Amino acid sequence: MIRKQRPTFTSSELEMQLQQINLDPTSSTTENLEALAPLIKSIQDTDSEQLYLRSLDKFVEEKEREIEQICQENYEDFVSSVSTLLTIRQGSGHLRRRIGELDGQMGDVGRALGEKKRALLEQKKVARNMDDAIETLQTCLRLLDLVHRVGEMIREGKYWGALRSIEDLLHLTPPSISQTPFYAHILSSLPSLRLSIKHAVTASTKSWLFDVRESGAKVGKLALEQMAQRIKKWRTRREKEGGVRLARVGGPMELVHNERVEFDALDNEDIKVDFKPLYQCIHIYEALESKSELQRSYQEDRKTQATLILTSRLSTTPETLLSTLPLLMQELVGFFIIESHLLRTMPDFRTQRDVDELWDEMCRRIVEVVGQGLKGCSEPEIFLESKTNVLLFVQTLEGYGYNITELNGLLITLFERYSELLLRKFSTDFDQIVSEDDNQPMMVNDQEEFDQVAGVCWLAPGEMESLAMQGFPQAMPFSQTYPMCCINIRNFVDQFYQFTDGVAQQHLDIDEVLRKSLDGLLSDHVSKQIARRLQAMSNLSQIAQVVINLEHFSTACDELEGVLMNLRASQRGGPVHLTSCKSFSETLAAAEKRIDSVINSKLESFFELAEYNWLPTRPQSTAAEPSTYVFEMITFLTAYVDSVLIGLNEGVKTRAYQNALGRINKWLMETLCGKDVTRFNEMALASVLADVTFIEAEIRRLDKPGLDRVFDEVKHTINIILSDAVSAYMEPSIRSMSYSSVRPIRLAVMLAKLGKAHALGGVQSSMMKAERRRREADEVAKLAGK
């Protein structure tokens, strides 16, 4: 291990290290220690404490020798300096004594001057106190005068000035009296002064509320009269200009037309409502930070007034309603016009919620009053007059922004009861018209009668022109039921709109009531009534007339939907749909089925005449000479039926033929496949096929589309047998293309019956045919099981 060599310190190194230490006597000990700490740490780290002390001692000795050498060389200068310092010390002592003497003399002079100054200050203090007393008295006099003037202002009704004067007492008072008992007494009296102002302005407002209640009826009367003039003026304009016929009062078009007419129900030639007392009261309460108290009080007062207005009319009867309702409407209109004005001019005082609370309560009470007044009433005129008053009330206040939904509900309720009276009357009329109809074409004898009938009936496009070309007397296509019902429908709609004028154009519910009412009349008292009579009819001509009438009623429904659309506002709702259209369609379908039923019953009588020989040796009929029952049956269809149904459209007649021919086809197939006929041969089938061919030939002469494939099943089934095409029928492609109408099960039954017929022959050839037919029947039957 190599021994570590101890360090040595030269004089220059020690001096350099000592210079790192701040030995300035003015420096703090902490600073010296902070500078010394790194040096000591360095010595400790090198284990050289003794060596460093020895080196430091040597350094100190060298410095002492340098000091002694310097002092030896400058000794005389040092002695001279000491002598000079002693001389200066003696001079400064002399000066100190002289200064002490001067200080004593100045003290005597100052004390005399101070006595005089204190005397002067005492005099000034007395004078200042006198000025303060005079000023304080004057201030107190001003305050007392201001308090006196506050009382005078209250008596004169100058409440805001009085309140401002009280504020002046608080903010303009000099500090000189702010702590005096007098000012404290003045301050303690201010709340009572404010309370006096509050009571006085409240009393003034109560008086104003009473005056407003008295004048409210006149305000409402003027507003209602102005609205009535607007309605009359607009109704005249609507009659002149068809383009605005549907526009309502209060709508965009009417508002544009009426925008130059300005009328203020609160400020006009007849009356002027001054709101200054209320505004002043609101202002005072706001300054007193009591506005919420005034709002509550005002709301209660107005609620009480509204209750008084309505309570006095709760005992209304149908006899007194028409005299009390207008007066009630006048008072309420005036009441809520005032509320609307306040809500618009003082939104911070009257909130929408407060006004809505009064309005909603009023709406409920009006409904009660009108409901009580009309209880048990059966006179439409009273309903109509009540509606006029309520509607005028609604239209007037709607212009002031009130929600009229509940009152619209009242109008709808009134109309529903009114419409019940109309429905009762017109239901009886419709029932009588339908029940008394003879279901024969209506006759018109001249042009005047024709114009009258055509003017009230809804006809298909081009039908009127076609009828007008015929001469007189003329049989109209419909019976008298149709024009008489059309007249009643028009009268019902007219009487309906007498009630809903100004209402139906605003509310979809009213239009819905009309639609339901018309639907009820047309469905229950026309369509269903016709359907009930139809069940007992067996006369084909009468049933045909019913079909024609129903077709015209369907046309009337379509036209009536357009009329109802035109009578209501175009911007509301979608197209009108009358469910009675469906009812007439159902009754029409029932009438057509009734035609089918009557024709089928007649066909049944012909079927009973059929006398087929099912095992003939040769065909009994040909296409030129069919069976007797077939000839008579087709004569009935092509002659009698066609002539009876001449008034029906081709579609209905074609459908009747199609149904009749389908019934013949069905009867033939049921006969051939039924249990009554157990066996037949090919000659019998040839006779049946000849009858079918004759029927098709006769039907083709009628030139009716869609009837050429009615007998496909019976024809194709018989042809498969007669042409021995059973094997071809078994091919799927041929079966689907050529024999799609043939049912395998029925073909199998007919083949089996042919087999039974051949089995009766007894000869080998017949037995072979019987076996072949049975085999074919089994193969075809397998197709039916798939």
Summary of the structure (lengths in Angstrom):
residues: 786
radius of gyration: 61.7
end to end distance: 117.9
largest distance: 193.5
contacts: 2279
relative contact order: 0.03
helix: 76%
strand: 1%
